[in-house]
Amino acid sequence: MTGYTYSNNTFTLERTTGLPNLSATIGVVTGLTVSGTLTATTISGGTLYGDGSNLTGVGLPYKVYAVLLTQTGTADPVVTIIENTLGIITINRDSTGRYSVNSSGLFTSNKTIVYINTITSSAGPYGGYASISNNSQNTIYIDTTKVIGSGGGILGTGTDNVLNNTSFEIRVYN
């Protein structure tokens, strides 16, 4: 290939052989830059396939805060950060079994999804349960309770010591 152009969401590859140039409309990828040479490995059904090794600026459609949480006694949860592209977030123990996840407006309405691993064996012989609720663009709550009995009944009051290396993830989509 001798070159490429990108204009009005159309990516055109100029070939060095006698074959016609190839154009493809790009509607999903934004912020695309090419470092070096763009190499296509296959063209099938009008779609250009490559290994992507030279593409930069192409990322996930969301920012993420992925952590492991451990909480004991009356202390705030200990946070082990796996990945944080979202920003500054703090997690505090508000009361028995209730924890607030705090930011400065990072949790955009209708674009925030939260995941938590809900079962842990540290809360007793049958484990514990964790639920989440979003109060605002600034706060997400984690509530933990103990599972009682082999039938999986949930204790109605908050319980500490349930979070034990519990995976917790916040995604805020673009």
Sequence and secondary structure as in RCSB ss.txt:
>XXXX:A:sequence
MTGYTYSNNTFTLERTTGLPNLSATIGVVTGLTVSGTLTATTISGGTLYGDGSNLTGVGLPYKVYAVLLTQTGTA
DPVVTIIENTLGIITINRDSTGRYSVNSSGLFTSNKTIVYINTITSSAGPYGGYASISNNSQNTIYIDTTKVIGS
GGGILGTGTDNVLNNTSFEIRVYN
>XXXX:A:secstr
  EEEEETTEEEEE SSSS  EEEE SS  S EE S    SEEETTEEE   TTEES   SEEEEEEEEE  TTS
  EEEEEEE S   EEEEEETTEEEEE SS S TTTEEEEE    GGGSTT EEEEEEE SSSEEEEEEEEEETT
TTEE SS  SS  SSEEEEEEEE 
